[in-house]
Amino acid sequence: MHNKKRNCTGKHRIIAEVVYVLKGVYAVSRKEIAESLLGFLEEVEAAEPEI
C-alpha cells in the first residue's frame, strides 16, 4: 500500500502537524488557519526572500 505521508518533506510534515493540532485540539477553523499561514508566509517571504 502506498503511503502518501512518506512523500512529504520535513517542512510539509511540520505544517501538517500544526494544522492538525490547531484544528483538532484547539478547534481553530480551517479558514482562520489558512489566513494565518498565508499571512505568516507573506511576512517570511518579504523579510527573507531567499527562503
All heavy atoms as TSV, in Angstrom:
chain	resi	resn	atom	element	x	y	z
A	1	MET	N	N	0.843	-1.190	0.000
A	1	MET	CA	C	0.000	0.000	0.000
A	1	MET	C	C	0.877	1.237	0.000
A	1	MET	O	O	1.815	1.343	0.762
A	1	MET	CB	C	-0.910	-0.023	1.219
A	1	MET	CG	C	-1.825	1.158	1.303
A	1	MET	SD	S	-2.970	0.921	2.673
A	1	MET	CE	C	-3.993	2.313	2.374
A	2	HIS	N	N	0.568	2.178	-0.867
A	2	HIS	CA	C	1.338	3.418	-0.978
A	2	HIS	C	C	0.984	4.359	0.162
A	2	HIS	O	O	-0.174	4.612	0.431
A	2	HIS	CB	C	1.047	4.088	-2.319
A	2	HIS	CG	C	1.803	5.349	-2.532
A	2	HIS	ND1	N	3.167	5.369	-2.694
A	2	HIS	CD2	C	1.396	6.626	-2.581
A	2	HIS	CE1	C	3.552	6.606	-2.855
A	2	HIS	NE2	N	2.496	7.398	-2.785
A	3	ASN	N	N	1.989	4.866	0.826
A	3	ASN	CA	C	1.769	5.786	1.936
A	3	ASN	C	C	2.167	7.191	1.509
A	3	ASN	O	O	3.337	7.496	1.384
A	3	ASN	CB	C	2.584	5.337	3.145
A	3	ASN	CG	C	2.279	6.162	4.382
A	3	ASN	OD1	O	1.636	7.196	4.313
A	3	ASN	ND2	N	2.749	5.680	5.515
A	4	LYS	N	N	1.201	8.069	1.277
A	4	LYS	CA	C	1.469	9.430	0.828
A	4	LYS	C	C	2.269	10.218	1.853
A	4	LYS	O	O	3.015	11.106	1.511
A	4	LYS	CB	C	0.165	10.158	0.525
A	4	LYS	CG	C	-0.537	9.642	-0.693
A	4	LYS	CD	C	-1.779	10.448	-0.975
A	4	LYS	CE	C	-2.494	9.904	-2.185
A	4	LYS	NZ	N	-3.679	10.681	-2.509
A	5	LYS	N	N	2.117	9.900	3.122
A	5	LYS	CA	C	2.812	10.640	4.169
A	5	LYS	C	C	4.332	10.534	3.996
A	5	LYS	O	O	5.050	11.450	4.292
A	5	LYS	CB	C	2.393	10.128	5.542
A	5	LYS	CG	C	2.846	11.001	6.678
A	5	LYS	CD	C	2.223	10.572	7.976
A	5	LYS	CE	C	2.570	11.562	9.065
A	5	LYS	NZ	N	1.939	11.212	10.317
A	6	ARG	N	N	4.816	9.448	3.475
A	6	ARG	CA	C	6.252	9.267	3.275
A	6	ARG	C	C	6.808	10.193	2.201
A	6	ARG	O	O	7.984	10.457	2.149
A	6	ARG	CB	C	6.564	7.821	2.914
A	6	ARG	CG	C	6.345	6.892	4.053
A	6	ARG	CD	C	6.667	5.487	3.643
A	6	ARG	NE	N	6.281	4.588	4.701
A	6	ARG	CZ	C	7.034	3.613	5.135
A	6	ARG	NH1	N	8.192	3.368	4.589
A	6	ARG	NH2	N	6.627	2.838	6.105
A	7	ASN	N	N	5.966	10.688	1.306
A	7	ASN	CA	C	6.406	11.571	0.241
A	7	ASN	C	C	6.521	13.023	0.695
A	7	ASN	O	O	6.979	13.859	-0.054
A	7	ASN	CB	C	5.444	11.485	-0.956
A	7	ASN	CG	C	5.513	10.132	-1.622
A	7	ASN	OD1	O	6.541	9.468	-1.592
A	7	ASN	ND2	N	4.421	9.710	-2.217
A	8	CYS	N	N	6.084	13.332	1.882
A	8	CYS	CA	C	6.145	14.696	2.393
A	8	CYS	C	C	7.563	15.039	2.832
A	8	CYS	O	O	8.288	14.200	3.354
A	8	CYS	CB	C	5.227	14.857	3.603
A	8	CYS	SG	S	3.491	14.722	3.219
A	9	THR	N	N	7.939	16.290	2.627
A	9	THR	CA	C	9.215	16.745	3.138
A	9	THR	C	C	9.050	17.081	4.615
A	9	THR	O	O	7.934	17.151	5.127
A	9	THR	CB	C	9.695	18.001	2.392
A	9	THR	OG1	O	8.783	19.074	2.670
A	9	THR	CG2	C	9.789	17.762	0.905
A	10	GLY	N	N	10.144	17.330	5.289
A	10	GLY	CA	C	10.088	17.693	6.699
A	10	GLY	C	C	9.258	18.941	6.938
A	10	GLY	O	O	8.481	19.010	7.883
A	11	LYS	N	N	9.403	19.930	6.053
A	11	LYS	CA	C	8.644	21.181	6.203
A	11	LYS	C	C	7.153	20.928	6.065
A	11	LYS	O	O	6.356	21.479	6.809
A	11	LYS	CB	C	9.105	22.206	5.165
A	11	LYS	CG	C	10.515	22.687	5.379
A	11	LYS	CD	C	10.932	23.605	4.258
A	11	LYS	CE	C	12.412	23.898	4.354
A	11	LYS	NZ	N	12.886	24.681	3.213
A	12	HIS	N	N	6.792	20.088	5.111
A	12	HIS	CA	C	5.372	19.789	4.913
A	12	HIS	C	C	4.799	19.039	6.109
A	12	HIS	O	O	3.656	19.264	6.489
A	12	HIS	CB	C	5.158	18.984	3.634
A	12	HIS	CG	C	5.435	19.759	2.395
A	12	HIS	ND1	N	6.443	19.429	1.535
A	12	HIS	CD2	C	4.849	20.872	1.884
A	12	HIS	CE1	C	6.458	20.290	0.539
A	12	HIS	NE2	N	5.511	21.174	0.731
A	13	ARG	N	N	5.572	18.175	6.678
A	13	ARG	CA	C	5.106	17.431	7.859
A	13	ARG	C	C	4.881	18.365	9.030
A	13	ARG	O	O	3.917	18.206	9.783
A	13	ARG	CB	C	6.107	16.348	8.251
A	13	ARG	CG	C	6.102	15.185	7.316
A	13	ARG	CD	C	7.057	14.120	7.763
A	13	ARG	NE	N	7.082	13.048	6.780
A	13	ARG	CZ	C	7.891	12.029	6.840
A	13	ARG	NH1	N	8.759	11.927	7.822
A	13	ARG	NH2	N	7.863	11.098	5.916
A	14	ILE	N	N	5.756	19.329	9.197
A	14	ILE	CA	C	5.607	20.294	10.293
A	14	ILE	C	C	4.333	21.108	10.098
A	14	ILE	O	O	3.546	21.276	11.026
A	14	ILE	CB	C	6.839	21.217	10.389
A	14	ILE	CG1	C	8.047	20.404	10.843
A	14	ILE	CG2	C	6.570	22.386	11.327
A	14	ILE	CD1	C	9.365	21.128	10.704
A	15	ILE	N	N	4.117	21.600	8.874
A	15	ILE	CA	C	2.915	22.382	8.594
A	15	ILE	C	C	1.666	21.532	8.805
A	15	ILE	O	O	0.683	21.980	9.403
A	15	ILE	CB	C	2.956	22.970	7.173
A	15	ILE	CG1	C	4.060	24.026	7.100
A	15	ILE	CG2	C	1.614	23.569	6.789
A	15	ILE	CD1	C	4.368	24.514	5.713
A	16	ALA	N	N	1.703	20.292	8.342
A	16	ALA	CA	C	0.554	19.396	8.513
A	16	ALA	C	C	0.267	19.164	9.988
A	16	ALA	O	O	-0.899	19.155	10.407
A	16	ALA	CB	C	0.813	18.067	7.808
A	17	GLU	N	N	1.297	19.005	10.784
A	17	GLU	CA	C	1.116	18.777	12.225
A	17	GLU	C	C	0.537	20.015	12.896
A	17	GLU	O	O	-0.346	19.918	13.755
A	17	GLU	CB	C	2.441	18.381	12.870
A	17	GLU	CG	C	2.325	17.967	14.309
A	17	GLU	CD	C	1.574	16.659	14.514
A	17	GLU	OE1	O	1.488	15.845	13.586
A	17	GLU	OE2	O	1.061	16.458	15.640
A	18	VAL	N	N	1.018	21.186	12.508
A	18	VAL	CA	C	0.498	22.438	13.066
A	18	VAL	C	C	-0.990	22.571	12.743
A	18	VAL	O	O	-1.805	22.885	13.615
A	18	VAL	CB	C	1.292	23.659	12.538
A	18	VAL	CG1	C	0.585	24.965	12.850
A	18	VAL	CG2	C	2.694	23.667	13.115
A	19	VAL	N	N	-1.348	22.325	11.486
A	19	VAL	CA	C	-2.754	22.408	11.080
A	19	VAL	C	C	-3.591	21.392	11.856
A	19	VAL	O	O	-4.673	21.712	12.356
A	19	VAL	CB	C	-2.904	22.210	9.558
A	19	VAL	CG1	C	-4.368	22.057	9.158
A	19	VAL	CG2	C	-2.254	23.367	8.813
A	20	TYR	N	N	-3.093	20.178	11.985
A	20	TYR	CA	C	-3.810	19.124	12.710
A	20	TYR	C	C	-4.083	19.542	14.157
A	20	TYR	O	O	-5.195	19.402	14.658
A	20	TYR	CB	C	-2.982	17.835	12.676
A	20	TYR	CG	C	-3.553	16.730	13.515
A	20	TYR	CD1	C	-4.599	15.947	13.042
A	20	TYR	CD2	C	-3.058	16.459	14.787
A	20	TYR	CE1	C	-5.134	14.923	13.805
A	20	TYR	CE2	C	-3.588	15.445	15.557
A	20	TYR	CZ	C	-4.622	14.679	15.071
A	20	TYR	OH	O	-5.156	13.680	15.836
A	21	VAL	N	N	-3.071	20.089	14.822
A	21	VAL	CA	C	-3.231	20.489	16.222
A	21	VAL	C	C	-4.176	21.685	16.339
A	21	VAL	O	O	-5.063	21.702	17.198
A	21	VAL	CB	C	-1.855	20.798	16.865
A	21	VAL	CG1	C	-2.021	21.444	18.235
A	21	VAL	CG2	C	-1.034	19.523	16.977
A	22	LEU	N	N	-3.982	22.688	15.487
A	22	LEU	CA	C	-4.862	23.858	15.555
A	22	LEU	C	C	-6.315	23.483	15.324
A	22	LEU	O	O	-7.206	23.946	16.037
A	22	LEU	CB	C	-4.424	24.919	14.542
A	22	LEU	CG	C	-3.118	25.639	14.850
A	22	LEU	CD1	C	-2.728	26.539	13.684
A	22	LEU	CD2	C	-3.241	26.462	16.128
A	23	LYS	N	N	-6.553	22.628	14.347
A	23	LYS	CA	C	-7.923	22.245	14.006
A	23	LYS	C	C	-8.496	21.241	15.002
A	23	LYS	O	O	-9.607	21.405	15.481
A	23	LYS	CB	C	-7.942	21.650	12.591
A	23	LYS	CG	C	-9.309	21.534	11.987
A	23	LYS	CD	C	-9.164	21.178	10.515
A	23	LYS	CE	C	-10.362	21.345	9.722
A	23	LYS	NZ	N	-11.492	20.640	9.799
A	24	GLY	N	N	-7.714	20.214	15.307
A	24	GLY	CA	C	-8.223	19.128	16.143
A	24	GLY	C	C	-8.198	19.393	17.625
A	24	GLY	O	O	-9.133	19.037	18.343
A	25	VAL	N	N	-7.151	20.032	18.114
A	25	VAL	CA	C	-7.004	20.241	19.557
A	25	VAL	C	C	-7.614	21.578	19.982
A	25	VAL	O	O	-8.322	21.654	20.978
A	25	VAL	CB	C	-5.515	20.168	19.978
A	25	VAL	CG1	C	-5.342	20.472	21.452
A	25	VAL	CG2	C	-4.931	18.797	19.633
A	26	TYR	N	N	-7.345	22.621	19.193
A	26	TYR	CA	C	-7.782	23.960	19.581
A	26	TYR	C	C	-9.040	24.424	18.840
A	26	TYR	O	O	-9.506	25.534	19.068
A	26	TYR	CB	C	-6.654	24.965	19.364
A	26	TYR	CG	C	-5.492	24.711	20.282
A	26	TYR	CD1	C	-4.328	24.097	19.821
A	26	TYR	CD2	C	-5.555	25.051	21.629
A	26	TYR	CE1	C	-3.265	23.845	20.664
A	26	TYR	CE2	C	-4.507	24.803	22.481
A	26	TYR	CZ	C	-3.356	24.200	21.997
A	26	TYR	OH	O	-2.306	23.945	22.842
A	27	ALA	N	N	-9.598	23.597	17.963
A	27	ALA	CA	C	-10.838	23.885	17.236
A	27	ALA	C	C	-10.785	25.209	16.470
A	27	ALA	O	O	-11.759	25.944	16.397
A	27	ALA	CB	C	-12.038	23.860	18.184
A	28	VAL	N	N	-9.635	25.511	15.880
A	28	VAL	CA	C	-9.494	26.692	15.040
A	28	VAL	C	C	-10.076	26.342	13.672
A	28	VAL	O	O	-9.854	25.249	13.151
A	28	VAL	CB	C	-8.005	27.100	14.920
A	28	VAL	CG1	C	-7.833	28.296	14.002
A	28	VAL	CG2	C	-7.422	27.395	16.300
A	29	SER	N	N	-10.810	27.283	13.086
A	29	SER	CA	C	-11.438	26.999	11.796
A	29	SER	C	C	-10.392	26.894	10.691
A	29	SER	O	O	-9.322	27.495	10.765
A	29	SER	CB	C	-12.445	28.094	11.437
A	29	SER	OG	O	-11.776	29.279	11.063
A	30	ARG	N	N	-10.747	26.138	9.669
A	30	ARG	CA	C	-9.848	25.965	8.518
A	30	ARG	C	C	-9.538	27.310	7.867
A	30	ARG	O	O	-8.413	27.570	7.466
A	30	ARG	CB	C	-10.516	25.013	7.524
A	30	ARG	CG	C	-9.695	24.730	6.313
A	30	ARG	CD	C	-10.419	23.777	5.398
A	30	ARG	NE	N	-9.694	23.666	4.143
A	30	ARG	CZ	C	-9.556	22.573	3.471
A	30	ARG	NH1	N	-10.103	21.469	3.908
A	30	ARG	NH2	N	-8.880	22.563	2.352
A	31	LYS	N	N	-10.549	28.170	7.780
A	31	LYS	CA	C	-10.369	29.495	7.179
A	31	LYS	C	C	-9.360	30.319	7.980
A	31	LYS	O	O	-8.473	30.950	7.409
A	31	LYS	CB	C	-11.711	30.220	7.111
A	31	LYS	CG	C	-11.612	31.590	6.483
A	31	LYS	CD	C	-12.953	32.288	6.437
A	31	LYS	CE	C	-12.758	33.683	5.848
A	31	LYS	NZ	N	-13.976	34.468	5.910
A	32	GLU	N	N	-9.481	30.309	9.287
A	32	GLU	CA	C	-8.559	31.076	10.131
A	32	GLU	C	C	-7.136	30.526	10.042
A	32	GLU	O	O	-6.166	31.290	10.002
A	32	GLU	CB	C	-9.043	31.074	11.579
A	32	GLU	CG	C	-8.256	32.014	12.477
A	32	GLU	CD	C	-8.822	32.100	13.879
A	32	GLU	OE1	O	-9.882	31.508	14.162
A	32	GLU	OE2	O	-8.176	32.758	14.703
A	33	ILE	N	N	-7.009	29.215	9.992
A	33	ILE	CA	C	-5.686	28.600	9.842
A	33	ILE	C	C	-5.064	29.032	8.520
A	33	ILE	O	O	-3.904	29.452	8.475
A	33	ILE	CB	C	-5.776	27.063	9.921
A	33	ILE	CG1	C	-6.198	26.624	11.323
A	33	ILE	CG2	C	-4.439	26.422	9.551
A	33	ILE	CD1	C	-6.567	25.156	11.426
A	34	ALA	N	N	-5.833	28.943	7.440
A	34	ALA	CA	C	-5.328	29.312	6.114
A	34	ALA	C	C	-4.902	30.778	6.076
A	34	ALA	O	O	-3.809	31.103	5.588
A	34	ALA	CB	C	-6.392	29.048	5.052
A	35	GLU	N	N	-5.746	31.657	6.597
A	35	GLU	CA	C	-5.417	33.084	6.594
A	35	GLU	C	C	-4.158	33.363	7.403
A	35	GLU	O	O	-3.306	34.156	6.997
A	35	GLU	CB	C	-6.590	33.892	7.131
A	35	GLU	CG	C	-7.776	33.932	6.187
A	35	GLU	CD	C	-9.024	34.547	6.810
A	35	GLU	OE1	O	-9.037	34.828	8.030
A	35	GLU	OE2	O	-10.003	34.741	6.065
A	36	SER	N	N	-4.035	32.713	8.539
A	36	SER	CA	C	-2.856	32.916	9.394
A	36	SER	C	C	-1.585	32.407	8.730
A	36	SER	O	O	-0.554	33.078	8.757
A	36	SER	CB	C	-3.050	32.214	10.739
A	36	SER	OG	O	-4.127	32.775	11.430
A	37	LEU	N	N	-1.659	31.215	8.138
A	37	LEU	CA	C	-0.484	30.660	7.469
A	37	LEU	C	C	-0.073	31.509	6.269
A	37	LEU	O	O	1.116	31.754	6.055
A	37	LEU	CB	C	-0.744	29.223	7.027
A	37	LEU	CG	C	-0.727	28.176	8.131
A	37	LEU	CD1	C	-1.128	26.814	7.588
A	37	LEU	CD2	C	0.633	28.103	8.786
A	38	LEU	N	N	-1.044	31.965	5.486
A	38	LEU	CA	C	-0.728	32.812	4.328
A	38	LEU	C	C	-0.099	34.130	4.773
A	38	LEU	O	O	0.867	34.594	4.171
A	38	LEU	CB	C	-1.979	33.054	3.488
A	38	LEU	CG	C	-2.472	31.836	2.716
A	38	LEU	CD1	C	-3.830	32.121	2.080
A	38	LEU	CD2	C	-1.459	31.409	1.670
A	39	GLY	N	N	-0.626	34.728	5.829
A	39	GLY	CA	C	-0.049	35.963	6.363
A	39	GLY	C	C	1.371	35.743	6.847
A	39	GLY	O	O	2.277	36.557	6.593
A	40	PHE	N	N	1.594	34.632	7.538
A	40	PHE	CA	C	2.931	34.299	8.025
A	40	PHE	C	C	3.902	34.114	6.864
A	40	PHE	O	O	5.012	34.652	6.875
A	40	PHE	CB	C	2.877	33.032	8.873
A	40	PHE	CG	C	4.227	32.500	9.244
A	40	PHE	CD1	C	4.992	33.122	10.208
A	40	PHE	CD2	C	4.741	31.381	8.604
A	40	PHE	CE1	C	6.248	32.638	10.538
A	40	PHE	CE2	C	5.986	30.886	8.927
A	40	PHE	CZ	C	6.746	31.520	9.905
A	41	LEU	N	N	3.476	33.374	5.847
A	41	LEU	CA	C	4.348	33.134	4.701
A	41	LEU	C	C	4.669	34.419	3.947
A	41	LEU	O	O	5.788	34.591	3.462
A	41	LEU	CB	C	3.719	32.101	3.766
A	41	LEU	CG	C	3.655	30.691	4.324
A	41	LEU	CD1	C	2.873	29.783	3.389
A	41	LEU	CD2	C	5.042	30.137	4.589
A	42	GLU	N	N	3.724	35.335	3.857
A	42	GLU	CA	C	3.987	36.623	3.217
A	42	GLU	C	C	5.062	37.397	3.981
A	42	GLU	O	O	5.948	37.994	3.387
A	42	GLU	CB	C	2.713	37.451	3.133
A	42	GLU	CG	C	1.751	36.966	2.078
A	42	GLU	CD	C	0.436	37.728	2.092
A	42	GLU	OE1	O	0.303	38.707	2.855
A	42	GLU	OE2	O	-0.458	37.330	1.335
A	43	GLU	N	N	4.994	37.370	5.312
A	43	GLU	CA	C	5.990	38.063	6.128
A	43	GLU	C	C	7.359	37.417	5.979
A	43	GLU	O	O	8.363	38.111	5.868
A	43	GLU	CB	C	5.569	38.075	7.594
A	43	GLU	CG	C	4.436	39.020	7.881
A	43	GLU	CD	C	4.146	39.130	9.349
A	43	GLU	OE1	O	5.089	39.021	10.163
A	43	GLU	OE2	O	2.972	39.344	9.699
A	44	VAL	N	N	7.410	36.107	5.981
A	44	VAL	CA	C	8.681	35.398	5.843
A	44	VAL	C	C	9.295	35.692	4.478
A	44	VAL	O	O	10.484	35.978	4.375
A	44	VAL	CB	C	8.491	33.877	6.030
A	44	VAL	CG1	C	9.754	33.118	5.666
A	44	VAL	CG2	C	8.100	33.571	7.465
A	45	GLU	N	N	8.490	35.643	3.439
A	45	GLU	CA	C	8.990	35.906	2.099
A	45	GLU	C	C	9.497	37.335	1.961
A	45	GLU	O	O	10.503	37.581	1.327
A	45	GLU	CB	C	7.913	35.629	1.053
A	45	GLU	CG	C	7.639	34.147	0.895
A	45	GLU	CD	C	6.511	33.852	-0.080
A	45	GLU	OE1	O	5.904	34.793	-0.614
A	45	GLU	OE2	O	6.260	32.660	-0.286
A	46	ALA	N	N	8.811	38.271	2.574
A	46	ALA	CA	C	9.218	39.666	2.483
A	46	ALA	C	C	10.514	39.907	3.279
A	46	ALA	O	O	11.403	40.623	2.830
A	46	ALA	CB	C	8.127	40.583	2.982
A	47	ALA	N	N	10.614	39.293	4.426
A	47	ALA	CA	C	11.775	39.510	5.289
A	47	ALA	C	C	13.003	38.776	4.778
A	47	ALA	O	O	14.112	39.281	4.870
A	47	ALA	CB	C	11.438	39.057	6.721
A	48	GLU	N	N	12.822	37.560	4.281
A	48	GLU	CA	C	13.935	36.742	3.841
A	48	GLU	C	C	13.583	36.061	2.514
A	48	GLU	O	O	13.215	34.892	2.497
A	48	GLU	CB	C	14.277	35.684	4.888
A	48	GLU	CG	C	14.682	36.305	6.220
A	48	GLU	CD	C	15.057	35.251	7.233
A	48	GLU	OE1	O	15.751	34.292	6.846
A	48	GLU	OE2	O	14.662	35.385	8.381
A	49	PRO	N	N	13.684	36.783	1.402
A	49	PRO	CA	C	13.239	36.228	0.122
A	49	PRO	C	C	13.996	34.971	-0.324
A	49	PRO	O	O	13.505	34.233	-1.146
A	49	PRO	CB	C	13.458	37.366	-0.857
A	49	PRO	CG	C	14.355	38.318	-0.184
A	49	PRO	CD	C	14.199	38.102	1.286
A	50	GLU	N	N	15.160	34.706	0.232
A	50	GLU	CA	C	15.913	33.517	-0.177
A	50	GLU	C	C	15.346	32.242	0.409
A	50	GLU	O	O	15.757	31.163	0.041
A	50	GLU	CB	C	17.397	33.650	0.162
A	50	GLU	CG	C	17.722	33.647	1.640
A	50	GLU	CD	C	17.596	35.016	2.310
A	50	GLU	OE1	O	17.248	35.995	1.648
A	50	GLU	OE2	O	17.854	35.097	3.517
A	51	ILE	N	N	14.433	32.326	1.341
A	51	ILE	CA	C	13.831	31.128	1.947
A	51	ILE	C	C	12.785	30.568	1.022
A	51	ILE	O	O	11.976	31.229	0.503
A	51	ILE	CB	C	13.241	31.427	3.338
A	51	ILE	CG1	C	14.365	31.769	4.294
A	51	ILE	CG2	C	12.453	30.245	3.849
A	51	ILE	CD1	C	13.908	32.123	5.674
